[in-house]
Amino acid sequence: MKNEQIIAAARRLFNRYGFKKVSMDEIASEAGVTKKTVYTYFSSKEELLKYCIKEELQNMRKII
């Protein structure tokens, strides 16, 4: 559940501000969790972005 909140928050922020301008603190705040919780699920912002991209590619494959 919390990881889904984190992913959704990251996706919103990445879309709105771009990857470089978003911090892990902002993602945690948007998701309503602590930064420590974010790092429990994802070791870095890059890993979180890769997860979002991978998930999006899987969704595209289902559509095709």
PDB file of N, H, CA, C and O in Angstrom:
ATOM      1  N   MET A   1       0.817  -1.197   0.000  1.00  0.00           N
ATOM      2  CA  MET A   1       0.000   0.000   0.000  1.00  0.00           C
ATOM      3  C   MET A   1       0.863   1.265   0.000  1.00  0.00           C
ATOM      4  O   MET A   1       0.667   2.157  -0.825  1.00  0.00           O
ATOM      5  N   LYS A   2       1.819   1.333   0.931  1.00  0.00           N
ATOM      6  H   LYS A   2       1.978   0.608   1.601  1.00  0.00           H
ATOM      7  CA  LYS A   2       2.668   2.520   0.983  1.00  0.00           C
ATOM      8  C   LYS A   2       3.515   2.662  -0.268  1.00  0.00           C
ATOM      9  O   LYS A   2       3.740   3.771  -0.752  1.00  0.00           O
ATOM     10  N   ASN A   3       3.988   1.529  -0.794  1.00  0.00           N
ATOM     11  H   ASN A   3       3.806   0.628  -0.401  1.00  0.00           H
ATOM     12  CA  ASN A   3       4.786   1.632  -2.015  1.00  0.00           C
ATOM     13  C   ASN A   3       3.950   2.163  -3.173  1.00  0.00           C
ATOM     14  O   ASN A   3       4.469   2.873  -4.035  1.00  0.00           O
ATOM     15  N   GLU A   4       2.661   1.828  -3.202  1.00  0.00           N
ATOM     16  H   GLU A   4       2.239   1.252  -2.502  1.00  0.00           H
ATOM     17  CA  GLU A   4       1.777   2.359  -4.247  1.00  0.00           C
ATOM     18  C   GLU A   4       1.595   3.862  -4.094  1.00  0.00           C
ATOM     19  O   GLU A   4       1.542   4.589  -5.087  1.00  0.00           O
ATOM     20  N   GLN A   5       1.499   4.333  -2.844  1.00  0.00           N
ATOM     21  H   GLN A   5       1.542   3.743  -2.038  1.00  0.00           H
ATOM     22  CA  GLN A   5       1.399   5.769  -2.584  1.00  0.00           C
ATOM     23  C   GLN A   5       2.661   6.481  -3.057  1.00  0.00           C
ATOM     24  O   GLN A   5       2.594   7.555  -3.654  1.00  0.00           O
ATOM     25  N   ILE A   6       3.799   5.877  -2.787  1.00  0.00           N
ATOM     26  H   ILE A   6       3.854   5.004  -2.302  1.00  0.00           H
ATOM     27  CA  ILE A   6       5.084   6.467  -3.164  1.00  0.00           C
ATOM     28  C   ILE A   6       5.203   6.543  -4.679  1.00  0.00           C
ATOM     29  O   ILE A   6       5.616   7.567  -5.223  1.00  0.00           O
ATOM     30  N   ILE A   7       4.848   5.474  -5.351  1.00  0.00           N
ATOM     31  H   ILE A   7       4.512   4.642  -4.909  1.00  0.00           H
ATOM     32  CA  ILE A   7       4.931   5.427  -6.815  1.00  0.00           C
ATOM     33  C   ILE A   7       3.995   6.457  -7.441  1.00  0.00           C
ATOM     34  O   ILE A   7       4.378   7.167  -8.371  1.00  0.00           O
ATOM     35  N   ALA A   8       2.778   6.535  -6.931  1.00  0.00           N
ATOM     36  H   ALA A   8       2.467   5.958  -6.175  1.00  0.00           H
ATOM     37  CA  ALA A   8       1.815   7.510  -7.465  1.00  0.00           C
ATOM     38  C   ALA A   8       2.292   8.941  -7.240  1.00  0.00           C
ATOM     39  O   ALA A   8       2.168   9.784  -8.128  1.00  0.00           O
ATOM     40  N   ALA A   9       2.830   9.213  -6.069  1.00  0.00           N
ATOM     41  H   ALA A   9       2.930   8.528  -5.348  1.00  0.00           H
ATOM     42  CA  ALA A   9       3.341  10.552  -5.767  1.00  0.00           C
ATOM     43  C   ALA A   9       4.523  10.900  -6.665  1.00  0.00           C
ATOM     44  O   ALA A   9       4.604  12.007  -7.198  1.00  0.00           O
ATOM     45  N   ALA A  10       5.433   9.954  -6.828  1.00  0.00           N
ATOM     46  H   ALA A  10       5.367   9.054  -6.395  1.00  0.00           H
ATOM     47  CA  ALA A  10       6.597  10.186  -7.680  1.00  0.00           C
ATOM     48  C   ALA A  10       6.169  10.452  -9.121  1.00  0.00           C
ATOM     49  O   ALA A  10       6.691  11.354  -9.775  1.00  0.00           O
ATOM     50  N   ARG A  11       5.232   9.672  -9.599  1.00  0.00           N
ATOM     51  H   ARG A  11       4.808   8.939  -9.067  1.00  0.00           H
ATOM     52  CA  ARG A  11       4.739   9.849 -10.963  1.00  0.00           C
ATOM     53  C   ARG A  11       4.144  11.253 -11.159  1.00  0.00           C
ATOM     54  O   ARG A  11       4.429  11.926 -12.149  1.00  0.00           O
ATOM     55  N   ARG A  12       3.321  11.677 -10.204  1.00  0.00           N
ATOM     56  H   ARG A  12       3.089  11.131  -9.399  1.00  0.00           H
ATOM     57  CA  ARG A  12       2.724  13.023 -10.287  1.00  0.00           C
ATOM     58  C   ARG A  12       3.799  14.109 -10.311  1.00  0.00           C
ATOM     59  O   ARG A  12       3.758  15.023 -11.135  1.00  0.00           O
ATOM     60  N   LEU A  13       4.754  13.993  -9.400  1.00  0.00           N
ATOM     61  H   LEU A  13       4.787  13.251  -8.731  1.00  0.00           H
ATOM     62  CA  LEU A  13       5.789  15.020  -9.300  1.00  0.00           C
ATOM     63  C   LEU A  13       6.727  14.999 -10.503  1.00  0.00           C
ATOM     64  O   LEU A  13       7.096  16.058 -11.011  1.00  0.00           O
ATOM     65  N   PHE A  14       7.118  13.821 -10.965  1.00  0.00           N
ATOM     66  H   PHE A  14       6.818  12.960 -10.552  1.00  0.00           H
ATOM     67  CA  PHE A  14       7.978  13.726 -12.147  1.00  0.00           C
ATOM     68  C   PHE A  14       7.283  14.338 -13.359  1.00  0.00           C
ATOM     69  O   PHE A  14       7.911  15.046 -14.146  1.00  0.00           O
ATOM     70  N   ASN A  15       5.997  14.066 -13.507  1.00  0.00           N
ATOM     71  H   ASN A  15       5.487  13.491 -12.867  1.00  0.00           H
ATOM     72  CA  ASN A  15       5.238  14.625 -14.634  1.00  0.00           C
ATOM     73  C   ASN A  15       5.127  16.136 -14.536  1.00  0.00           C
ATOM     74  O   ASN A  15       5.231  16.837 -15.543  1.00  0.00           O
ATOM     75  N   ARG A  16       4.917  16.635 -13.336  1.00  0.00           N
ATOM     76  H   ARG A  16       4.832  16.066 -12.519  1.00  0.00           H
ATOM     77  CA  ARG A  16       4.698  18.063 -13.135  1.00  0.00           C
ATOM     78  C   ARG A  16       5.991  18.877 -13.209  1.00  0.00           C
ATOM     79  O   ARG A  16       6.022  19.941 -13.827  1.00  0.00           O
ATOM     80  N   TYR A  17       7.076  18.368 -12.570  1.00  0.00           N
ATOM     81  H   TYR A  17       7.050  17.504 -12.068  1.00  0.00           H
ATOM     82  CA  TYR A  17       8.291  19.176 -12.434  1.00  0.00           C
ATOM     83  C   TYR A  17       9.520  18.605 -13.143  1.00  0.00           C
ATOM     84  O   TYR A  17      10.521  19.303 -13.306  1.00  0.00           O
ATOM     85  N   GLY A  18       9.453  17.362 -13.557  1.00  0.00           N
ATOM     86  H   GLY A  18       8.640  16.795 -13.425  1.00  0.00           H
ATOM     87  CA  GLY A  18      10.614  16.722 -14.162  1.00  0.00           C
ATOM     88  C   GLY A  18      11.451  16.018 -13.111  1.00  0.00           C
ATOM     89  O   GLY A  18      11.407  16.356 -11.928  1.00  0.00           O
ATOM     90  N   PHE A  19      12.200  15.052 -13.555  1.00  0.00           N
ATOM     91  H   PHE A  19      12.236  14.777 -14.516  1.00  0.00           H
ATOM     92  CA  PHE A  19      12.978  14.199 -12.653  1.00  0.00           C
ATOM     93  C   PHE A  19      13.990  14.985 -11.829  1.00  0.00           C
ATOM     94  O   PHE A  19      14.083  14.791 -10.617  1.00  0.00           O
ATOM     95  N   LYS A  20      14.744  15.865 -12.468  1.00  0.00           N
ATOM     96  H   LYS A  20      14.668  16.023 -13.452  1.00  0.00           H
ATOM     97  CA  LYS A  20      15.840  16.568 -11.788  1.00  0.00           C
ATOM     98  C   LYS A  20      15.360  17.513 -10.692  1.00  0.00           C
ATOM     99  O   LYS A  20      16.069  17.722  -9.708  1.00  0.00           O
ATOM    100  N   LYS A  21      14.183  18.080 -10.844  1.00  0.00           N
ATOM    101  H   LYS A  21      13.607  17.910 -11.643  1.00  0.00           H
ATOM    102  CA  LYS A  21      13.711  19.081  -9.885  1.00  0.00           C
ATOM    103  C   LYS A  21      12.971  18.494  -8.689  1.00  0.00           C
ATOM    104  O   LYS A  21      12.575  19.230  -7.785  1.00  0.00           O
ATOM    105  N   VAL A  22      12.780  17.184  -8.675  1.00  0.00           N
ATOM    106  H   VAL A  22      13.102  16.586  -9.409  1.00  0.00           H
ATOM    107  CA  VAL A  22      12.031  16.538  -7.590  1.00  0.00           C
ATOM    108  C   VAL A  22      13.009  15.849  -6.640  1.00  0.00           C
ATOM    109  O   VAL A  22      13.926  15.148  -7.069  1.00  0.00           O
ATOM    110  N   SER A  23      12.795  16.062  -5.347  1.00  0.00           N
ATOM    111  H   SER A  23      12.051  16.632  -4.998  1.00  0.00           H
ATOM    112  CA  SER A  23      13.651  15.416  -4.348  1.00  0.00           C
ATOM    113  C   SER A  23      12.901  14.272  -3.664  1.00  0.00           C
ATOM    114  O   SER A  23      11.676  14.175  -3.744  1.00  0.00           O
ATOM    115  N   MET A  24      13.652  13.421  -3.000  1.00  0.00           N
ATOM    116  H   MET A  24      14.647  13.499  -2.935  1.00  0.00           H
ATOM    117  CA  MET A  24      13.037  12.329  -2.247  1.00  0.00           C
ATOM    118  C   MET A  24      12.186  12.887  -1.107  1.00  0.00           C
ATOM    119  O   MET A  24      11.168  12.293  -0.753  1.00  0.00           O
ATOM    120  N   ASP A  25      12.587  14.015  -0.531  1.00  0.00           N
ATOM    121  H   ASP A  25      13.414  14.498  -0.819  1.00  0.00           H
ATOM    122  CA  ASP A  25      11.781  14.670   0.509  1.00  0.00           C
ATOM    123  C   ASP A  25      10.414  15.060  -0.036  1.00  0.00           C
ATOM    124  O   ASP A  25       9.396  14.860   0.627  1.00  0.00           O
ATOM    125  N   GLU A  26      10.394  15.610  -1.231  1.00  0.00           N
ATOM    126  H   GLU A  26      11.221  15.772  -1.769  1.00  0.00           H
ATOM    127  CA  GLU A  26       9.131  16.029  -1.855  1.00  0.00           C
ATOM    128  C   GLU A  26       8.252  14.826  -2.171  1.00  0.00           C
ATOM    129  O   GLU A  26       7.036  14.872  -1.984  1.00  0.00           O
ATOM    130  N   ILE A  27       8.864  13.759  -2.645  1.00  0.00           N
ATOM    131  H   ILE A  27       9.852  13.722  -2.797  1.00  0.00           H
ATOM    132  CA  ILE A  27       8.111  12.536  -2.933  1.00  0.00           C
ATOM    133  C   ILE A  27       7.496  11.992  -1.643  1.00  0.00           C
ATOM    134  O   ILE A  27       6.325  11.612  -1.622  1.00  0.00           O
ATOM    135  N   ALA A  28       8.280  11.956  -0.581  1.00  0.00           N
ATOM    136  H   ALA A  28       9.231  12.265  -0.598  1.00  0.00           H
ATOM    137  CA  ALA A  28       7.784  11.466   0.707  1.00  0.00           C
ATOM    138  C   ALA A  28       6.622  12.326   1.200  1.00  0.00           C
ATOM    139  O   ALA A  28       5.601  11.807   1.650  1.00  0.00           O
ATOM    140  N   SER A  29       6.787  13.629   1.110  1.00  0.00           N
ATOM    141  H   SER A  29       7.616  14.051   0.744  1.00  0.00           H
ATOM    142  CA  SER A  29       5.735  14.543   1.555  1.00  0.00           C
ATOM    143  C   SER A  29       4.456  14.358   0.750  1.00  0.00           C
ATOM    144  O   SER A  29       3.364  14.298   1.315  1.00  0.00           O
ATOM    145  N   GLU A  30       4.591  14.268  -0.564  1.00  0.00           N
ATOM    146  H   GLU A  30       5.478  14.317  -1.023  1.00  0.00           H
ATOM    147  CA  GLU A  30       3.435  14.080  -1.456  1.00  0.00           C
ATOM    148  C   GLU A  30       2.731  12.750  -1.169  1.00  0.00           C
ATOM    149  O   GLU A  30       1.508  12.656  -1.268  1.00  0.00           O
ATOM    150  N   ALA A  31       3.512  11.726  -0.814  1.00  0.00           N
ATOM    151  H   ALA A  31       4.505  11.802  -0.734  1.00  0.00           H
ATOM    152  CA  ALA A  31       2.953  10.400  -0.549  1.00  0.00           C
ATOM    153  C   ALA A  31       2.405  10.276   0.871  1.00  0.00           C
ATOM    154  O   ALA A  31       1.688   9.324   1.182  1.00  0.00           O
ATOM    155  N   GLY A  32       2.740  11.234   1.728  1.00  0.00           N
ATOM    156  H   GLY A  32       3.322  12.007   1.476  1.00  0.00           H
ATOM    157  CA  GLY A  32       2.273  11.181   3.108  1.00  0.00           C
ATOM    158  C   GLY A  32       3.029  10.172   3.961  1.00  0.00           C
ATOM    159  O   GLY A  32       2.479   9.595   4.900  1.00  0.00           O
ATOM    160  N   VAL A  33       4.303   9.967   3.619  1.00  0.00           N
ATOM    161  H   VAL A  33       4.750  10.435   2.857  1.00  0.00           H
ATOM    162  CA  VAL A  33       5.149   9.047   4.378  1.00  0.00           C
ATOM    163  C   VAL A  33       6.462   9.754   4.702  1.00  0.00           C
ATOM    164  O   VAL A  33       6.706  10.866   4.233  1.00  0.00           O
ATOM    165  N   THR A  34       7.296   9.114   5.498  1.00  0.00           N
ATOM    166  H   THR A  34       7.098   8.211   5.879  1.00  0.00           H
ATOM    167  CA  THR A  34       8.603   9.690   5.804  1.00  0.00           C
ATOM    168  C   THR A  34       9.599   9.333   4.701  1.00  0.00           C
ATOM    169  O   THR A  34       9.393   8.398   3.927  1.00  0.00           O
ATOM    170  N   LYS A  35      10.676  10.101   4.655  1.00  0.00           N
ATOM    171  H   LYS A  35      10.843  10.861   5.283  1.00  0.00           H
ATOM    172  CA  LYS A  35      11.713   9.808   3.667  1.00  0.00           C
ATOM    173  C   LYS A  35      12.319   8.423   3.927  1.00  0.00           C
ATOM    174  O   LYS A  35      12.691   7.719   2.989  1.00  0.00           O
ATOM    175  N   LYS A  36      12.414   8.046   5.186  1.00  0.00           N
ATOM    176  H   LYS A  36      12.111   8.618   5.948  1.00  0.00           H
ATOM    177  CA  LYS A  36      12.930   6.722   5.536  1.00  0.00           C
ATOM    178  C   LYS A  36      12.066   5.622   4.923  1.00  0.00           C
ATOM    179  O   LYS A  36      12.581   4.604   4.460  1.00  0.00           O
ATOM    180  N   THR A  37      10.753   5.833   4.923  1.00  0.00           N
ATOM    181  H   THR A  37      10.335   6.660   5.299  1.00  0.00           H
ATOM    182  CA  THR A  37       9.836   4.857   4.324  1.00  0.00           C
ATOM    183  C   THR A  37      10.074   4.751   2.820  1.00  0.00           C
ATOM    184  O   THR A  37      10.051   3.653   2.264  1.00  0.00           O
ATOM    185  N   VAL A  38      10.301   5.883   2.164  1.00  0.00           N
ATOM    186  H   VAL A  38      10.319   6.775   2.616  1.00  0.00           H
ATOM    187  CA  VAL A  38      10.585   5.862   0.726  1.00  0.00           C
ATOM    188  C   VAL A  38      11.835   5.033   0.467  1.00  0.00           C
ATOM    189  O   VAL A  38      11.859   4.204  -0.443  1.00  0.00           O
ATOM    190  N   TYR A  39      12.873   5.257   1.270  1.00  0.00           N
ATOM    191  H   TYR A  39      12.854   5.930   2.009  1.00  0.00           H
ATOM    192  CA  TYR A  39      14.126   4.511   1.087  1.00  0.00           C
ATOM    193  C   TYR A  39      13.988   3.037   1.471  1.00  0.00           C
ATOM    194  O   TYR A  39      14.816   2.221   1.064  1.00  0.00           O
ATOM    195  N   THR A  40      12.979   2.687   2.232  1.00  0.00           N
ATOM    196  H   THR A  40      12.307   3.349   2.562  1.00  0.00           H
ATOM    197  CA  THR A  40      12.723   1.278   2.538  1.00  0.00           C
ATOM    198  C   THR A  40      12.318   0.533   1.270  1.00  0.00           C
ATOM    199  O   THR A  40      12.683  -0.626   1.075  1.00  0.00           O
ATOM    200  N   TYR A  41      11.563   1.209   0.417  1.00  0.00           N
ATOM    201  H   TYR A  41      11.267   2.150   0.575  1.00  0.00           H
ATOM    202  CA  TYR A  41      11.073   0.588  -0.815  1.00  0.00           C
ATOM    203  C   TYR A  41      11.979   0.827  -2.025  1.00  0.00           C
ATOM    204  O   TYR A  41      12.077  -0.029  -2.905  1.00  0.00           O
ATOM    205  N   PHE A  42      12.636   1.977  -2.072  1.00  0.00           N
ATOM    206  H   PHE A  42      12.557   2.672  -1.357  1.00  0.00           H
ATOM    207  CA  PHE A  42      13.471   2.346  -3.220  1.00  0.00           C
ATOM    208  C   PHE A  42      14.779   2.937  -2.717  1.00  0.00           C
ATOM    209  O   PHE A  42      14.775   3.872  -1.916  1.00  0.00           O
ATOM    210  N   SER A  43      15.898   2.393  -3.184  1.00  0.00           N
ATOM    211  H   SER A  43      15.902   1.633  -3.834  1.00  0.00           H
ATOM    212  CA  SER A  43      17.201   2.826  -2.675  1.00  0.00           C
ATOM    213  C   SER A  43      17.627   4.196  -3.200  1.00  0.00           C
ATOM    214  O   SER A  43      18.512   4.833  -2.629  1.00  0.00           O
ATOM    215  N   SER A  44      16.996   4.652  -4.292  1.00  0.00           N
ATOM    216  H   SER A  44      16.277   4.134  -4.756  1.00  0.00           H
ATOM    217  CA  SER A  44      17.362   5.951  -4.854  1.00  0.00           C
ATOM    218  C   SER A  44      16.226   6.493  -5.715  1.00  0.00           C
ATOM    219  O   SER A  44      15.284   5.778  -6.057  1.00  0.00           O
ATOM    220  N   LYS A  45      16.338   7.744  -6.045  1.00  0.00           N
ATOM    221  H   LYS A  45      17.103   8.324  -5.767  1.00  0.00           H
ATOM    222  CA  LYS A  45      15.343   8.368  -6.921  1.00  0.00           C
ATOM    223  C   LYS A  45      15.422   7.738  -8.309  1.00  0.00           C
ATOM    224  O   LYS A  45      14.404   7.589  -8.986  1.00  0.00           O
ATOM    225  N   GLU A  46      16.620   7.372  -8.727  1.00  0.00           N
ATOM    226  H   GLU A  46      17.447   7.493  -8.177  1.00  0.00           H
ATOM    227  CA  GLU A  46      16.801   6.730 -10.021  1.00  0.00           C
ATOM    228  C   GLU A  46      16.090   5.380 -10.071  1.00  0.00           C
ATOM    229  O   GLU A  46      15.470   5.034 -11.077  1.00  0.00           O
ATOM    230  N   GLU A  47      16.184   4.625  -8.988  1.00  0.00           N
ATOM    231  H   GLU A  47      16.688   4.906  -8.171  1.00  0.00           H
ATOM    232  CA  GLU A  47      15.502   3.328  -8.934  1.00  0.00           C
ATOM    233  C   GLU A  47      13.986   3.519  -9.006  1.00  0.00           C
ATOM    234  O   GLU A  47      13.285   2.743  -9.656  1.00  0.00           O
ATOM    235  N   LEU A  48      13.499   4.537  -8.348  1.00  0.00           N
ATOM    236  H   LEU A  48      14.068   5.168  -7.820  1.00  0.00           H
ATOM    237  CA  LEU A  48      12.065   4.842  -8.381  1.00  0.00           C
ATOM    238  C   LEU A  48      11.625   5.220  -9.792  1.00  0.00           C
ATOM    239  O   LEU A  48      10.568   4.786 -10.250  1.00  0.00           O
ATOM    240  N   LEU A  49      12.417   6.012 -10.470  1.00  0.00           N
ATOM    241  H   LEU A  49      13.275   6.365 -10.098  1.00  0.00           H
ATOM    242  CA  LEU A  49      12.109   6.377 -11.859  1.00  0.00           C
ATOM    243  C   LEU A  49      12.121   5.144 -12.754  1.00  0.00           C
ATOM    244  O   LEU A  49      11.225   4.972 -13.581  1.00  0.00           O
ATOM    245  N   LYS A  50      13.114   4.295 -12.599  1.00  0.00           N
ATOM    246  H   LYS A  50      13.841   4.435 -11.927  1.00  0.00           H
ATOM    247  CA  LYS A  50      13.184   3.066 -13.395  1.00  0.00           C
ATOM    248  C   LYS A  50      11.951   2.197 -13.170  1.00  0.00           C
ATOM    249  O   LYS A  50      11.421   1.610 -14.114  1.00  0.00           O
ATOM    250  N   TYR A  51      11.500   2.115 -11.933  1.00  0.00           N
ATOM    251  H   TYR A  51      11.931   2.591 -11.167  1.00  0.00           H
ATOM    252  CA  TYR A  51      10.300   1.340 -11.636  1.00  0.00           C
ATOM    253  C   TYR A  51       9.095   1.924 -12.368  1.00  0.00           C
ATOM    254  O   TYR A  51       8.309   1.190 -12.968  1.00  0.00           O
ATOM    255  N   CYS A  52       8.954   3.245 -12.316  1.00  0.00           N
ATOM    256  H   CYS A  52       9.592   3.841 -11.829  1.00  0.00           H
ATOM    257  CA  CYS A  52       7.822   3.908 -12.986  1.00  0.00           C
ATOM    258  C   CYS A  52       7.868   3.664 -14.491  1.00  0.00           C
ATOM    259  O   CYS A  52       6.835   3.403 -15.108  1.00  0.00           O
ATOM    260  N   ILE A  53       9.041   3.746 -15.076  1.00  0.00           N
ATOM    261  H   ILE A  53       9.880   3.958 -14.574  1.00  0.00           H
ATOM    262  CA  ILE A  53       9.188   3.521 -16.517  1.00  0.00           C
ATOM    263  C   ILE A  53       8.859   2.068 -16.857  1.00  0.00           C
ATOM    264  O   ILE A  53       8.146   1.798 -17.823  1.00  0.00           O
ATOM    265  N   LYS A  54       9.376   1.143 -16.067  1.00  0.00           N
ATOM    266  H   LYS A  54       9.956   1.362 -15.282  1.00  0.00           H
ATOM    267  CA  LYS A  54       9.120  -0.284 -16.304  1.00  0.00           C
ATOM    268  C   LYS A  54       7.621  -0.584 -16.232  1.00  0.00           C
ATOM    269  O   LYS A  54       7.081  -1.307 -17.069  1.00  0.00           O
ATOM    270  N   GLU A  55       6.963  -0.022 -15.225  1.00  0.00           N
ATOM    271  H   GLU A  55       7.401   0.565 -14.545  1.00  0.00           H
ATOM    272  CA  GLU A  55       5.526  -0.233 -15.074  1.00  0.00           C
ATOM    273  C   GLU A  55       4.756   0.351 -16.257  1.00  0.00           C
ATOM    274  O   GLU A  55       3.800  -0.257 -16.738  1.00  0.00           O
ATOM    275  N   GLU A  56       5.165   1.513 -16.719  1.00  0.00           N
ATOM    276  H   GLU A  56       5.942   2.007 -16.329  1.00  0.00           H
ATOM    277  CA  GLU A  56       4.505   2.158 -17.859  1.00  0.00           C
ATOM    278  C   GLU A  56       4.690   1.324 -19.128  1.00  0.00           C
ATOM    279  O   GLU A  56       3.757   1.185 -19.918  1.00  0.00           O
ATOM    280  N   LEU A  57       5.880   0.774 -19.325  1.00  0.00           N
ATOM    281  H   LEU A  57       6.639   0.888 -18.684  1.00  0.00           H
ATOM    282  CA  LEU A  57       6.123  -0.080 -20.484  1.00  0.00           C
ATOM    283  C   LEU A  57       5.253  -1.338 -20.445  1.00  0.00           C
ATOM    284  O   LEU A  57       4.744  -1.777 -21.476  1.00  0.00           O
ATOM    285  N   GLN A  58       5.087  -1.908 -19.268  1.00  0.00           N
ATOM    286  H   GLN A  58       5.501  -1.552 -18.430  1.00  0.00           H
ATOM    287  CA  GLN A  58       4.222  -3.089 -19.126  1.00  0.00           C
ATOM    288  C   GLN A  58       2.777  -2.744 -19.485  1.00  0.00           C
ATOM    289  O   GLN A  58       2.091  -3.525 -20.144  1.00  0.00           O
ATOM    290  N   ASN A  59       2.323  -1.576 -19.050  1.00  0.00           N
ATOM    291  H   ASN A  59       2.880  -0.941 -18.515  1.00  0.00           H
ATOM    292  CA  ASN A  59       0.962  -1.139 -19.391  1.00  0.00           C
ATOM    293  C   ASN A  59       0.808  -0.950 -20.896  1.00  0.00           C
ATOM    294  O   ASN A  59      -0.227  -1.299 -21.463  1.00  0.00           O
ATOM    295  N   MET A  60       1.827  -0.402 -21.543  1.00  0.00           N
ATOM    296  H   MET A  60       2.668  -0.119 -21.083  1.00  0.00           H
ATOM    297  CA  MET A  60       1.777  -0.197 -22.991  1.00  0.00           C
ATOM    298  C   MET A  60       1.724  -1.537 -23.721  1.00  0.00           C
ATOM    299  O   MET A  60       1.001  -1.687 -24.706  1.00  0.00           O
ATOM    300  N   ARG A  61       2.491  -2.504 -23.233  1.00  0.00           N
ATOM    301  H   ARG A  61       3.078  -2.383 -22.433  1.00  0.00           H
ATOM    302  CA  ARG A  61       2.487  -3.834 -23.863  1.00  0.00           C
ATOM    303  C   ARG A  61       1.102  -4.479 -23.764  1.00  0.00           C
ATOM    304  O   ARG A  61       0.655  -5.146 -24.697  1.00  0.00           O
ATOM    305  N   LYS A  62       0.436  -4.280 -22.644  1.00  0.00           N
ATOM    306  H   LYS A  62       0.799  -3.738 -21.886  1.00  0.00           H
ATOM    307  CA  LYS A  62      -0.905  -4.838 -22.487  1.00  0.00           C
ATOM    308  C   LYS A  62      -1.870  -4.229 -23.483  1.00  0.00           C
ATOM    309  O   LYS A  62      -2.739  -4.921 -24.014  1.00  0.00           O
ATOM    310  N   ILE A  63      -1.726  -2.949 -23.740  1.00  0.00           N
ATOM    311  H   ILE A  63      -1.021  -2.386 -23.309  1.00  0.00           H
ATOM    312  CA  ILE A  63      -2.594  -2.256 -24.681  1.00  0.00           C
ATOM    313  C   ILE A  63      -2.347  -2.741 -26.091  1.00  0.00           C
ATOM    314  O   ILE A  63      -3.287  -2.950 -26.857  1.00  0.00           O
ATOM    315  N   ILE A  64      -1.092  -2.920 -26.434  1.00  0.00           N
ATOM    316  H   ILE A  64      -0.328  -2.750 -25.811  1.00  0.00           H
ATOM    317  CA  ILE A  64      -0.729  -3.363 -27.782  1.00  0.00           C
ATOM    318  C   ILE A  64      -1.115  -4.818 -27.935  1.00  0.00           C
ATOM    319  O   ILE A  64      -0.902  -5.405 -28.996  1.00  0.00           O
TER     320      ILE A  64
END
